[in-house]
Amino acid sequence: LRVWHRTTAEARDIAETAWRAEIERLRDEHGYTAAEAAWEQACADLFSVFERVLATPANSLAGLALKVRVVEEHDGENADRQDAWRSISADIRRLRGAA
């Protein structure tokens, strides 16, 4: 019984390795790997814009509204929303003092 389990496990490992290799081959062949890399780059670019918007002080209500919209529309997976709202809060305090 032990021999059977060991032989079965070895065969399963070989089949799984071949299956994973075939999946990778098909992903490459059909453009999935390239599309996934392009998606990751687009997300990184979008996050970079998100960070730049938050780093730029708002000098008007329109600028403040833009920051709020960016935070609300961003999915928040890659961003710390606390930092975003702190940035907006600092802008509000600064604009309040300038008024």
Long-range contacts (C-beta under 8 A, 24 or more apart in sequence): 43-78, 47-78, 47-79, 50-74, 50-79, 54-83, 54-84, 54-87, 55-87, 57-90, 57-91, 57-94, 58-88, 58-91, 58-95, 59-95, 60-95, 61-95, 63-91, 64-88, 64-91, 64-92, 64-95, 67-91
